[in-house]
Amino acid sequence: ITPSTKVLYFESISNPTLAVADIPSLSAIAHEKNVKVVVDNTFSPMIISPAKLGADVVIHSISKYISGGADV
């Protein structure tokens, strides 16, 4: 994070590595610097709730899991 950073954007669970981000820790670090946290939760919308873990904005793609196999 630099002085010009406005947003910390990441995905959890990440694709294709399946890495799980430490959302509470990343959010705490970002918020200390007045940086907003945006989490792409497309891969795990039914498993992880980033908003409850400190994210300011959570996004999902309905062309994946939610649509039942990218058939939208």
Kinemage of the C-alpha trace (Angstrom):
@kinemage 1
@onewidth
@group {chain A} dominant
@subgroup {mainchain}
@vectorlist {calphas} color= white
{ca ile a 1} P 0.000 0.000 0.000
{ca thr a 2} L 1.381 3.370 -1.045
{ca pro a 3} L 0.132 6.869 -0.159
{ca ser a 4} L -1.768 6.968 -3.472
{ca thr a 5} L -3.563 3.629 -2.952
{ca lys a 6} L -7.349 4.048 -2.789
{ca val a 7} L -8.587 0.454 -3.111
{ca leu a 8} L -7.281 -2.984 -2.188
{ca tyr a 9} L -8.882 -5.469 -4.602
{ca phe a 10} L -8.518 -9.227 -4.375
{ca glu a 11} L -10.470 -12.444 -4.786
{ca ser a 12} L -11.044 -15.185 -2.269
{ca ile a 13} L -11.039 -18.070 -3.011
{ca ser a 14} L -8.723 -17.239 -5.914
{ca asn a 15} L -8.936 -18.843 -9.302
{ca pro a 16} L -7.064 -20.913 -10.447
{ca thr a 17} L -4.781 -21.393 -7.405
{ca leu a 18} L -7.560 -21.837 -4.809
{ca ala a 19} L -5.625 -19.620 -2.383
{ca val a 20} L -7.761 -18.235 0.437
{ca ala a 21} L -7.011 -14.630 1.361
{ca asp a 22} L -6.872 -13.609 5.020
{ca ile a 23} L -9.698 -11.095 4.632
{ca pro a 24} L -9.734 -9.839 8.262
{ca ser a 25} L -5.987 -9.134 8.260
{ca leu a 26} L -5.931 -7.563 4.809
{ca ser a 27} L -8.949 -5.422 5.709
{ca ala a 28} L -7.357 -4.255 8.961
{ca ile a 29} L -4.151 -3.244 7.173
{ca ala a 30} L -6.079 -1.433 4.439
{ca his a 31} L -8.398 0.363 6.851
{ca glu a 32} L -5.429 1.614 8.909
{ca lys a 33} L -4.371 3.453 5.737
{ca asn a 34} L -7.939 4.601 4.858
{ca val a 35} L -7.995 2.243 1.876
{ca lys a 36} L -11.278 0.613 0.825
{ca val a 37} L -11.391 -3.177 0.468
{ca val a 38} L -13.131 -4.773 -2.525
{ca val a 39} L -13.397 -8.565 -2.643
{ca asp a 40} L -14.373 -10.561 -5.718
{ca asn a 41} L -16.290 -13.420 -4.119
{ca thr a 42} L -17.400 -15.053 -7.383
{ca phe a 43} L -15.790 -18.399 -6.594
{ca ser a 44} L -17.292 -18.838 -3.123
{ca pro a 45} L -20.507 -16.831 -2.639
{ca met a 46} L -22.156 -19.498 -0.496
{ca ile a 47} L -19.076 -20.269 1.634
{ca ile a 48} L -17.409 -16.969 2.527
{ca ser a 49} L -19.048 -13.672 3.518
{ca pro a 50} L -16.336 -11.027 3.029
{ca ala a 51} L -18.577 -8.204 4.294
{ca lys a 52} L -18.702 -9.908 7.691
{ca leu a 53} L -14.899 -10.202 7.622
{ca gly a 54} L -14.154 -6.525 6.952
{ca ala a 55} L -14.609 -5.941 3.224
{ca asp a 56} L -16.243 -2.668 2.210
{ca val a 57} L -17.542 -3.939 -1.134
{ca val a 58} L -18.199 -7.514 -2.280
{ca ile a 59} L -18.793 -8.428 -5.910
{ca his a 60} L -20.052 -11.610 -7.548
{ca ser a 61} L -20.302 -12.705 -11.156
{ca ile a 62} L -23.630 -14.384 -11.853
{ca ser a 63} L -22.123 -16.097 -14.883
{ca lys a 64} L -20.412 -18.629 -12.625
{ca tyr a 65} L -21.642 -20.543 -9.560
{ca ile a 66} L -24.864 -18.581 -8.968
{ca ser a 67} L -26.223 -19.263 -12.473
{ca gly a 68} L -25.680 -22.997 -12.217
{ca gly a 69} L -22.789 -23.503 -14.578
{ca ala a 70} L -22.307 -20.320 -16.604
{ca asp a 71} L -25.494 -20.792 -18.603
{ca val a 72} L -26.736 -17.196 -18.361
